[in-house]
């Protein structure tokens, strides 16, 4: 490696801010911007492929059934997932749900 490259890398290492970790996770709810005023006509959502276990699919169907009972017919899986994402409380309780999910799914080493 040339000395110029080495000097540049050294400067970058020293100029990066230190990241401090807190023992307590930040507890806040996400506030969505007023999407109605920001969305442009014809704007499309990004495509995303997800893998769900049967329990999750059943829960998704429960969301769709509830919405149907409230008069919202033909709710798509995508709309039900977006509802769930926007409704979830992002706080310390989410950690407990994640650990429970890991145990139920049995696919990842539990932390």
DSSP file (Angstrom, degrees, kcal/mol; ACC not computed):
  #  RESIDUE AA STRUCTURE BP1 BP2  ACC     N-H-->O    O-->H-N    N-H-->O    O-->H-N    TCO  KAPPA ALPHA  PHI   PSI    X-CA   Y-CA   Z-CA
    1    1 A X              0   0    0      0, 0.0     2,-0.0     0, 0.0     0, 0.0   0.000 360.0 360.0 360.0 137.3    0.0    0.0    0.0
    2    2 A X     >  -     0   0    0      1,-0.1     4,-2.3     4,-0.0     5,-0.2  -0.289 360.0-116.1 -71.5 159.4    1.4    3.4   -0.9
    3    3 A X  H  > S+     0   0    0      1,-0.2     4,-2.5     2,-0.2     5,-0.2   0.843 115.4  55.9 -66.4 -32.1    2.2    5.9    1.9
    4    4 A X  H  > S+     0   0    0      2,-0.2     4,-2.5     1,-0.2    -1,-0.2   0.929 109.1  46.5 -64.3 -43.8   -0.5    8.3    0.6
    5    5 A X  H  > S+     0   0    0      1,-0.2     4,-2.6     2,-0.2    -2,-0.2   0.920 112.7  50.2 -63.3 -43.1   -3.2    5.6    0.9
    6    6 A X  H  X S+     0   0    0     -4,-2.3     4,-2.1     1,-0.2    -2,-0.2   0.907 111.3  48.3 -61.9 -43.1   -1.9    4.6    4.4
    7    7 A X  H  X S+     0   0    0     -4,-2.5     4,-2.3     2,-0.2    -1,-0.2   0.912 111.4  50.3 -63.9 -42.5   -2.0    8.3    5.5
    8    8 A X  H  X S+     0   0    0     -4,-2.5     4,-2.3     1,-0.2    -2,-0.2   0.926 110.6  48.8 -63.4 -44.7   -5.5    8.7    4.1
    9    9 A X  H  X S+     0   0    0     -4,-2.6     4,-2.4     1,-0.2    -1,-0.2   0.888 110.2  52.0 -62.4 -38.5   -6.8    5.6    5.9
   10   10 A X  H  X S+     0   0    0     -4,-2.1     4,-1.8     1,-0.2    -1,-0.2   0.914 109.4  49.1 -63.5 -42.4   -5.2    6.8    9.1
   11   11 A X  H  X S+     0   0    0     -4,-2.3     4,-1.6     1,-0.2    -2,-0.2   0.905 111.0  50.5 -63.3 -41.2   -6.9   10.1    8.9
   12   12 A X  H  X S+     0   0    0     -4,-2.3     4,-1.2     1,-0.2    -2,-0.2   0.915 108.5  51.7 -64.4 -42.7  -10.3    8.4    8.2
   13   13 A X  H  < S+     0   0    0     -4,-2.4     3,-0.3     1,-0.2    -1,-0.2   0.897 114.5  43.3 -59.6 -40.3   -9.9    6.1   11.2
   14   14 A X  H  < S+     0   0    0     -4,-1.8    -1,-0.2     1,-0.2    -2,-0.2   0.730 111.5  53.7 -79.3 -22.4   -9.2    9.1   13.4
   15   15 A X  H  < S+     0   0    0     -4,-1.6    -1,-0.2    -5,-0.2     2,-0.2   0.638  82.8 101.6 -90.4 -13.1  -11.9   11.3   12.0
   16   16 A X  S  < S-     0   0    0     -4,-1.2     2,-0.1    -3,-0.3    -4,-0.0  -0.499  79.6-112.7 -72.3 138.3  -14.8    8.9   12.5
   17   17 A X        -     0   0    0     -2,-0.2     2,-0.3     1,-0.1    -1,-0.1  -0.388  30.3-109.7 -70.0 148.0  -17.0    9.7   15.5
   18   18 A X        -     0   0    0     -2,-0.1     2,-0.6     1,-0.0    -1,-0.1  -0.581  27.2-137.0 -75.7 136.9  -17.0    7.3   18.4
   19   19 A X        -     0   0    0     -2,-0.3     2,-0.4     2,-0.0    -1,-0.0  -0.865  16.4-157.0 -99.2 122.0  -20.2    5.3   18.7
   20   20 A X        -     0   0    0     -2,-0.6     2,-0.4     2,-0.0    -2,-0.0  -0.812   5.3-145.9 -99.8 138.1  -21.4    5.0   22.3
   21   21 A X        -     0   0    0     -2,-0.4     2,-0.4     2,-0.0     3,-0.1  -0.848   6.3-149.1-104.2 139.5  -23.8    2.2   23.3
   22   22 A X        -     0   0    0     -2,-0.4     4,-0.1     1,-0.1    -2,-0.0  -0.834  13.2-141.4-102.7 142.4  -26.4    2.7   26.0
   23   23 A X  S    S+     0   0    0     -2,-0.4     2,-0.5     1,-0.1    -1,-0.1   0.853  92.5  63.5 -67.7 -34.1  -27.5   -0.2   28.1
   24   24 A X  S    S-     0   0    0     -3,-0.1    -2,-0.1     1,-0.0    -1,-0.1  -0.820  88.6-130.3 -95.4 121.7  -31.1    1.0   27.9
   25   25 A X        -     0   0    0     -2,-0.5     2,-0.2     1,-0.1    67,-0.1  -0.355  33.5 -95.7 -68.1 151.8  -32.6    1.0   24.4
   26   26 A X        -     0   0    0     65,-0.1     2,-0.7    -4,-0.1    -1,-0.1  -0.484  36.8-150.2 -66.9 132.0  -34.3    4.2   23.2
   27   27 A X        +     0   0    0     -2,-0.2     2,-0.3    64,-0.1    64,-0.2  -0.884  40.8 124.2-111.7 104.4  -38.0    4.0   23.8
   28   28 A X        -     0   0    0     62,-1.2     2,-0.4    -2,-0.7    62,-0.2  -0.993  53.6-120.1-154.4 154.7  -40.0    5.9   21.4
   29   29 A X        -     0   0    0     -2,-0.3     2,-0.3    60,-0.1    60,-0.1  -0.775  35.2-113.4 -95.0 142.2  -42.8    5.4   18.9
   30   30 A X        -     0   0    0     -2,-0.4     2,-0.6    56,-0.0    60,-0.0  -0.587  25.8-149.4 -74.4 133.4  -42.2    6.2   15.3
   31   31 A X        -     0   0    0     -2,-0.3     2,-0.3     0, 0.0    -1,-0.0  -0.922  11.6-141.9-105.8 119.5  -44.2    9.1   14.1
   32   32 A X        -     0   0    0     -2,-0.6     3,-0.0    54,-0.1    54,-0.0  -0.586  17.8-118.9 -82.0 139.5  -45.1    8.8   10.4
   33   33 A X        -     0   0    0     -2,-0.3     2,-1.6     1,-0.2     3,-0.1  -0.235  46.8 -80.2 -66.8 165.4  -45.0   12.0    8.3
   34   34 A X    >>  -     0   0    0      1,-0.2     4,-1.0     2,-0.1     3,-0.7  -0.536  52.7-174.6 -68.7  94.3  -48.2   13.1    6.7
   35   35 A X  H 3> S+     0   0    0     -2,-1.6     4,-2.2     1,-0.2    -1,-0.2   0.786  73.3  66.9 -67.0 -28.0  -48.0   10.7    3.8
   36   36 A X  H 34 S+     0   0    0      1,-0.2    -1,-0.2     2,-0.2    -2,-0.1   0.865 105.2  42.0 -63.5 -34.9  -51.0   12.1    2.1
   37   37 A X  H <4 S+     0   0    0     -3,-0.7    -1,-0.2     1,-0.2    -2,-0.2   0.730 118.0  46.3 -84.2 -21.0  -49.3   15.4    1.4
   38   38 A X  H  < S+     0   0    0     -4,-1.0     2,-0.2    -3,-0.1    -2,-0.2   0.732  87.4  96.8 -93.2 -23.4  -45.9   13.8    0.4
   39   39 A X     <  -     0   0    0     -4,-2.2     2,-0.3    -5,-0.1     3,-0.0  -0.484  63.5-146.1 -75.5 133.3  -47.1   11.1   -2.0
   40   40 A X    >   -     0   0    0     -2,-0.2     3,-2.2     1,-0.1     2,-0.1  -0.693  31.4 -92.9 -93.2 148.7  -47.0   11.9   -5.6
   41   41 A X  T 3  S+     0   0    0     -2,-0.3     3,-0.1     1,-0.3    -1,-0.1  -0.381 113.1  16.1 -59.7 132.3  -49.6   10.5   -8.0
   42   42 A X  T 3  S+     0   0    0      1,-0.3    -1,-0.3    -2,-0.1     2,-0.1   0.447  86.5 148.1  84.6  -0.7  -48.3    7.3   -9.5
   43   43 A X    <   -     0   0    0     -3,-2.2     2,-0.3     1,-0.0    -1,-0.3  -0.455  35.8-145.8 -68.1 141.0  -45.6    6.8   -6.9
   44   44 A X        -     0   0    0     -2,-0.1     2,-0.1    -3,-0.1     3,-0.1  -0.832   8.3-119.2-113.1 147.9  -44.9    3.1   -6.3
   45   45 A X        -     0   0    0     -2,-0.3     2,-0.1     1,-0.1    -1,-0.0  -0.477  39.0 -99.9 -77.2 152.4  -43.9    1.3   -3.2
   46   46 A X        -     0   0    0     -2,-0.1     2,-0.3     1,-0.1    -1,-0.1  -0.451  37.6-115.6 -70.8 146.4  -40.7   -0.7   -3.2
   47   47 A X        +     0   0    0     -2,-0.1     2,-0.4    -3,-0.1    -1,-0.1  -0.628  36.1 179.9 -83.0 142.2  -40.9   -4.4   -3.7
   48   48 A X        -     0   0    0     -2,-0.3     2,-0.5     2,-0.0     0, 0.0  -0.990  19.1-148.2-146.1 133.0  -39.9   -6.6   -0.8
   49   49 A X        -     0   0    0     -2,-0.4     2,-0.3     2,-0.0    -2,-0.0  -0.889  23.0-177.0-102.8 130.7  -39.9  -10.4   -0.5
   50   50 A X        -     0   0    0     -2,-0.5     2,-0.5     2,-0.0    -2,-0.0  -0.914  21.7-139.8-127.6 154.1  -40.5  -11.8    2.9
   51   51 A X        -     0   0    0     -2,-0.3     2,-0.4     0, 0.0    -2,-0.0  -0.959  25.0-175.0-111.5 128.6  -40.5  -15.3    4.5
   52   52 A X        -     0   0    0     -2,-0.5     2,-0.1     4,-0.0    -2,-0.0  -0.954  20.1-131.8-126.0 143.4  -43.3  -16.0    7.0
   53   53 A X    >>  -     0   0    0     -2,-0.4     4,-2.2     1,-0.1     3,-0.5  -0.462  38.3-101.4 -81.9 164.0  -44.0  -19.0    9.2
   54   54 A X  H 3> S+     0   0    0      1,-0.3     4,-2.8     2,-0.2     5,-0.2   0.867 123.3  56.9 -56.7 -38.3  -47.5  -20.4    9.3
   55   55 A X  H 3> S+     0   0    0      1,-0.2     4,-2.0     2,-0.2    -1,-0.3   0.903 108.7  46.9 -59.1 -40.9  -48.1  -18.7   12.7
   56   56 A X  H <> S+     0   0    0     -3,-0.5     4,-2.3     2,-0.2    -2,-0.2   0.885 111.2  50.6 -69.5 -38.3  -47.3  -15.3   11.0
   57   57 A X  H  X S+     0   0    0     -4,-2.2     4,-2.4     2,-0.2    -2,-0.2   0.901 109.7  51.3 -64.7 -40.5  -49.5  -16.1    8.0
   58   58 A X  H  X S+     0   0    0     -4,-2.8     4,-1.9    -5,-0.2    -2,-0.2   0.908 110.1  49.4 -61.8 -41.3  -52.4  -16.9   10.4
   59   59 A X  H  X S+     0   0    0     -4,-2.0     4,-2.1     2,-0.2    -2,-0.2   0.894 109.6  51.8 -64.9 -39.5  -51.8  -13.6   12.2
   60   60 A X  H  X S+     0   0    0     -4,-2.3     4,-2.3     1,-0.2    -1,-0.2   0.905 109.1  50.1 -62.1 -42.4  -51.9  -11.8    8.9
   61   61 A X  H  X S+     0   0    0     -4,-2.4     4,-2.7     1,-0.2    -1,-0.2   0.859 107.2  54.9 -64.6 -34.7  -55.1  -13.5    8.0
   62   62 A X  H  X S+     0   0    0     -4,-1.9     4,-2.5     2,-0.2    -2,-0.2   0.906 108.0  49.0 -64.1 -41.6  -56.5  -12.4   11.4
   63   63 A X  H  X S+     0   0    0     -4,-2.1     4,-2.4     2,-0.2    -2,-0.2   0.934 113.0  47.3 -61.4 -45.7  -55.7   -8.8   10.6
   64   64 A X  H  X S+     0   0    0     -4,-2.3     4,-2.2     1,-0.2    -2,-0.2   0.891 111.6  50.6 -64.8 -39.4  -57.3   -9.1    7.2
   65   65 A X  H  X S+     0   0    0     -4,-2.7     4,-2.3     2,-0.2    -1,-0.2   0.908 109.8  50.6 -64.8 -41.3  -60.4  -10.8    8.8
   66   66 A X  H  X S+     0   0    0     -4,-2.5     4,-1.1     1,-0.2    -2,-0.2   0.945 111.1  47.7 -60.8 -47.5  -60.7   -8.0   11.3
   67   67 A X  H  <>S+     0   0    0     -4,-2.4     5,-2.7     1,-0.2     3,-0.4   0.880 110.1  53.2 -62.3 -36.9  -60.5   -5.3    8.6
   68   68 A X  H ><5S+     0   0    0     -4,-2.2     3,-1.7     1,-0.2    -1,-0.2   0.903 105.5  53.9 -63.1 -40.7  -63.1   -7.2    6.6
   69   69 A X  H 3<5S+     0   0    0     -4,-2.3    -1,-0.2     1,-0.3    -2,-0.2   0.726 106.0  54.4 -66.3 -20.1  -65.4   -7.2    9.7
   70   70 A X  T 3<5S-     0   0    0     -4,-1.1    -1,-0.3    -3,-0.4    -2,-0.2   0.319 129.6 -95.0 -95.7   7.0  -65.0   -3.4    9.8
   71   71 A X  T < 5S+     0   0    0     -3,-1.7     2,-1.0     1,-0.2    -3,-0.2   0.498  86.2 126.9  97.3   4.7  -66.1   -3.0    6.2
   72   72 A X      < -     0   0    0     -5,-2.7     3,-0.5    -6,-0.2    -1,-0.2  -0.802  43.4-166.0 -97.7  97.4  -62.7   -3.0    4.4
   73   73 A X        +     0   0    0     -2,-1.0    -5,-0.0     1,-0.2    -4,-0.0  -0.466  58.8  16.0 -85.3 153.5  -63.0   -5.7    1.8
   74   74 A X  S    S-     0   0    0      1,-0.2     2,-0.3    -2,-0.1    -1,-0.2   0.836  72.2-179.4  58.3  40.8  -60.2   -7.3   -0.2
   75   75 A X        -     0   0    0     -3,-0.5    -1,-0.2   -11,-0.2     2,-0.1  -0.570  22.2-133.1 -69.1 129.6  -57.3   -6.1    2.0
   76   76 A X     >  -     0   0    0     -2,-0.3     4,-2.3     1,-0.1     5,-0.2  -0.376  16.8-113.0 -82.0 163.2  -54.1   -7.4    0.4
   77   77 A X  H  > S+     0   0    0      1,-0.2     4,-2.5     2,-0.2     5,-0.2   0.897 119.7  54.9 -59.1 -40.0  -51.3   -9.1    2.3
   78   78 A X  H  > S+     0   0    0      1,-0.2     4,-2.3     2,-0.2    -1,-0.2   0.909 108.0  47.4 -61.4 -43.7  -49.1   -6.1    1.6
   79   79 A X  H  > S+     0   0    0      2,-0.2     4,-2.3     1,-0.2    -1,-0.2   0.898 111.5  51.2 -65.4 -39.7  -51.7   -3.7    3.2
   80   80 A X  H  X S+     0   0    0     -4,-2.3     4,-2.2     2,-0.2    -2,-0.2   0.900 110.7  48.8 -65.0 -40.2  -52.0   -6.0    6.2
   81   81 A X  H  X S+     0   0    0     -4,-2.5     4,-2.5     2,-0.2    -2,-0.2   0.900 110.7  50.4 -64.6 -40.9  -48.2   -6.1    6.7
   82   82 A X  H  X S+     0   0    0     -4,-2.3     4,-2.2     2,-0.2    -2,-0.2   0.888 109.0  52.1 -65.6 -37.8  -48.1   -2.3    6.3
   83   83 A X  H  X S+     0   0    0     -4,-2.3     4,-1.6     2,-0.2    -2,-0.2   0.938 110.6  48.0 -60.0 -46.2  -50.8   -2.0    9.0
   84   84 A X  H  X S+     0   0    0     -4,-2.2     4,-1.7     1,-0.2    -2,-0.2   0.910 111.6  49.9 -62.5 -42.6  -48.8   -4.2   11.3
   85   85 A X  H  < S+     0   0    0     -4,-2.5    -1,-0.2     1,-0.2    -2,-0.2   0.883 114.2  44.4 -63.7 -38.3  -45.6   -2.2   10.7
   86   86 A X  H  < S+     0   0    0     -4,-2.2    -1,-0.2     1,-0.2    -2,-0.2   0.721 115.5  48.1 -79.8 -20.8  -47.3    1.1   11.4
   87   87 A X  H  < S+     0   0    0     -4,-1.6    -2,-0.2    -5,-0.2    -1,-0.2   0.729  84.1 105.8 -91.5 -23.8  -49.2   -0.2   14.5
   88   88 A X  S  < S-     0   0    0     -4,-1.7     2,-0.6    -5,-0.2     6,-0.0  -0.299  70.5-127.2 -65.1 137.7  -46.3   -1.9   16.3
   89   89 A X        -     0   0    0    -60,-0.1     2,-1.2     1,-0.0   -60,-0.1  -0.756  16.0-146.9 -83.5 123.3  -45.0   -0.1   19.4
   90   90 A X        +     0   0    0     -2,-0.6   -62,-1.2   -62,-0.2     2,-0.2  -0.753  55.6 104.7 -96.2  92.9  -41.3    0.3   19.1
   91   91 A X  S >  S-     0   0    0     -2,-1.2     3,-1.7   -64,-0.2     4,-0.5  -0.786  89.4 -63.3-150.7-169.6  -40.1    0.1   22.7
   92   92 A X  T >> S+     0   0    0      1,-0.3     3,-1.1    -2,-0.2     4,-0.8   0.767 122.6  67.4 -60.0 -27.8  -38.5   -2.4   25.1
   93   93 A X  H 3> S+     0   0    0      1,-0.3     4,-1.9     2,-0.2    -1,-0.3   0.766  87.6  68.7 -64.7 -24.1  -41.4   -4.8   24.8
   94   94 A X  H <> S+     0   0    0     -3,-1.7     4,-2.3     1,-0.2    -1,-0.3   0.828  92.7  58.7 -63.9 -31.3  -40.4   -5.4   21.2
   95   95 A X  H <> S+     0   0    0     -3,-1.1     4,-2.4    -4,-0.5    -1,-0.2   0.914 105.2  49.1 -62.6 -43.7  -37.2   -7.2   22.5
   96   96 A X  H  X S+     0   0    0     -4,-0.8     4,-2.2     1,-0.2    -2,-0.2   0.900 110.8  49.5 -63.5 -41.0  -39.3   -9.7   24.4
   97   97 A X  H  X S+     0   0    0     -4,-1.9     4,-2.5     2,-0.2    -1,-0.2   0.906 110.5  51.4 -64.1 -40.9  -41.4  -10.4   21.3
   98   98 A X  H  X S+     0   0    0     -4,-2.3     4,-2.5     2,-0.2    -2,-0.2   0.923 110.2  47.8 -62.6 -45.4  -38.2  -10.9   19.3
   99   99 A X  H  X S+     0   0    0     -4,-2.4     4,-1.9     1,-0.2    -1,-0.2   0.892 112.7  49.1 -63.9 -39.2  -36.8  -13.4   21.8
  100  100 A X  H  X S+     0   0    0     -4,-2.2     4,-2.5     2,-0.2    -1,-0.2   0.905 110.4  51.4 -64.0 -41.9  -40.1  -15.2   21.9
  101  101 A X  H  X S+     0   0    0     -4,-2.5     4,-2.9     1,-0.2     5,-0.3   0.904 107.9  51.9 -62.2 -42.7  -40.2  -15.3   18.1
  102  102 A X  H  X S+     0   0    0     -4,-2.5     4,-2.3     1,-0.2     6,-0.4   0.911 111.4  47.4 -60.1 -42.5  -36.6  -16.7   18.0
  103  103 A X  H  < S+     0   0    0     -4,-1.9    -2,-0.2     2,-0.2    -1,-0.2   0.916 114.5  45.7 -65.7 -44.2  -37.7  -19.5   20.4
  104  104 A X  H  < S+     0   0    0     -4,-2.5    -2,-0.2     1,-0.2    -1,-0.2   0.908 117.1  43.5 -65.7 -42.9  -40.8  -20.3   18.4
  105  105 A X  H  < S-     0   0    0     -4,-2.9    -2,-0.2    -5,-0.2    -1,-0.2   0.846  85.9-158.6 -75.0 -33.9  -39.1  -20.3   15.0
  106  106 A X     <  +     0   0    0     -4,-2.3    -3,-0.1    -5,-0.3    -4,-0.1   0.731  58.1 112.1  64.2  23.0  -36.1  -22.2   16.2
  107  107 A X        +     0   0    0     -5,-0.4     2,-0.3     1,-0.1    -1,-0.1   0.675  66.2  48.1-101.4 -20.1  -34.0  -20.9   13.3
  108  108 A X  S    S-     0   0    0     -6,-0.4     2,-0.3     0, 0.0    -2,-0.1  -0.889  88.0-100.7-125.0 152.6  -31.5  -18.6   15.0
  109  109 A X        -     0   0    0     -2,-0.3     2,-0.2     1,-0.1    -6,-0.1  -0.540  47.4-118.8 -65.7 128.5  -29.2  -18.9   18.0
  110  110 A X              0   0    0     -2,-0.3    -1,-0.1     1,-0.1   -11,-0.0  -0.483 360.0 360.0 -75.4 142.1  -30.9  -17.1   20.9
  111  111 A X              0   0    0     -2,-0.2    -1,-0.1    -3,-0.0    -2,-0.0   0.420 360.0 360.0 -90.1 360.0  -29.1  -14.2   22.4
